[in-house]
Structure formats: C-alpha cells, structure tokens
Amino acid sequence: MTAIPTTMRGPSAAVSGVSEEHSGLVAGVSTTAIQIGGAIGLAVLATVAATTTRNQAAGTATTDALSAGYTRAFQVGAVIIALAVPIALALLRLRPTTDKPQAESDRGNGIPLLGDS
C-alpha cells in the first residue's frame, strides 16, 4: 500500500517546519513509519488473498481460486484507500509557510558557491 513517490515525499513533508537539529530524527521516524505501515498493509492484503484462496469451494481450479483471492485483496485495498483519503484530508493541517527563500550565498555551510565573491 506504499508507493515509491510516497516514501520519497514523506520525509521531506514531515521535516518541513522542524528545526535543523531535529530534522534527521523526524525524517528517520517518518521513513520508519512509512515502511512499517507498508509492511503491515502488505501482510494484511496477503492474508486476505491467502484466506480467500484457501476457502474456495472444493473442486475449484487453482487458477480460479488464486484469482478470487487476489481480487478480494484488491477490493479490500481499495476500500482501505477509499476510507484513508477522506480521513487524511480531514486530519491534514494546512498551514501557510513562513519560510523565506534563501539567497544563493546563504545556502550551505558558509562555503561560498562558485561565482560568489
């Protein structure tokens, strides 16, 4: 249930508004939460697929049973996402950014950029 764009954007969104000294910790916790959430989601969907496949009527072809299991897992995943999106939007705190763009020479650790004098 976790996609690559989510894992790439998650830490940067979580770190916004956090002081520099805590940004590493926040990014690590955010990445860990995303990875564990994806693993738990995959485990739930795999369990749904396996249970549905195993509980098909006797005499059902293996391919039909597997197809039914995966179909049920996709349906459960779709329901979870359909419920998660409105909850996430309701709980999402939108706040205006107060960050001012940094000048080119202000970036980095005091090391001037090429072309700076």
N, C-alpha and C positions, 0 to 999 in steps of 0.2 A: 504494500500500500504506500510505499515510499518511492518517489521517483528521484532521479538524479538532480533535476532542477531544484527540487525541494531541499535536498541535502546541501546544495551549493548556496542557496539563498538563505537558508535557515540561520546559520551562524551570523551572517552579515546583518540580517534584520534584528537578531537578538542582541547584537553588540551595539546597535545604534542607541545613543543616549547613555551609554555606560562609560565610566571613566577609563582612561588608558590602563591604569594599574589593574583593573578588574576585567578588562576585555578578553584576555586569554582564558580566564576561568569561565566566563559566561559563554564564550564560543565553544569551549570544551563540553560544558554541561548541555548546551543546546544540541551539539552534534551527537552526544551520547543519547540524549532523549529521542532524537530523530531515529537513530539506528536501532535502539531498543524497541521503540514503537513500531518500526517497520518489521522487526523480527517477530514481535508478538502478533502483529496483524497477519503476517505470512503463516505463522503457526496456527492461528485460528482458521484461516481460509483452507489450509492444508487438512486440518482436522475435519472441517465441514465436507471437503471433497472426498476424503477417505471414508468418512462415516456414511455419506450418501451412496458412494460406490458399493460399500460392503452391504448395505441394507436394500439393495435392489432385489426384485423378485427372483426366485430360483429359476434358472433356465435363461436368464437374460444374458445376451452376448457380452463378453468382456468389454468390447469397444463401446457398446451402448451404455454399460454401467459406468465406465470411466467418463464418457461424455456427459452423463447425467450428473456425476459427481462434480466435474469441473463447471458445468452450467450452474449448479446450485452454489458453488463457491463464488462464481462471478456475480450471481444475483445477491448474495449476502454482502459481498464487497461493494456493490452498487448502492445497496441500502445504507451501509455504514457511511459511505461518502455522501450520500444524499442527506443523511442526518448530521454529518460533521460540518458540512459547509455552512448551513444556517447558524449552527452553534458557534462556529469560529467567527463568522461575521458579526454575530451579536456580542461576542466577548472581545472582539478586536477593539483595542483602544486607539482611536485615531487622534494623533496629536500633531500640532504644527511643528515643523522643525525649526530650531533656533540656531542651527549651525550656520556659520558664515563660511563661504568658500575661502579656502586658504590661498594666499598668493603663492606663486611658483617658488619663490625663495624661502617660504615658511615651511615647506614640506621637507620631511626627512629629519635627520638628527643634527641639524646645524651645518650639514655639509652642503656647500653651495652647489647648485645644479650647473651643468655646462652652460656657458654663456652668461652666468651671473658674475658680477664683479665684486 
